[in-house]
């Protein structure tokens, strides 16, 4: 009995759809500088700090987020 290769049944554009799907990230501002991070990271940062940050939701594709330069710190 031959085994079927179900990987070939997967639509070819699934990866492209996932890359173009917007996700929620958070822009965290403090003292004139900002960082864009995962929502969970922003919650953890807030709970570990006594500082007051300005938070705003932004929506980016995963690819856009991955291409943002690393944050150097406030």
Number of C-alpha atoms within 10 A of each C-alpha: 3 4 5 8 7 7 8 8 8 8 8 10 9 9 9 9 10 13 15 13 12 16 15 14 21 20 19 20 16 13 9 6 10 17 18 21 19 13 15 10 13 19 12 10 14 13 10 9 9 8 10 11 16 12 15 11 14 13 14 16 15 16 13 12 16 10 8 11 9 9 11 7 7 10
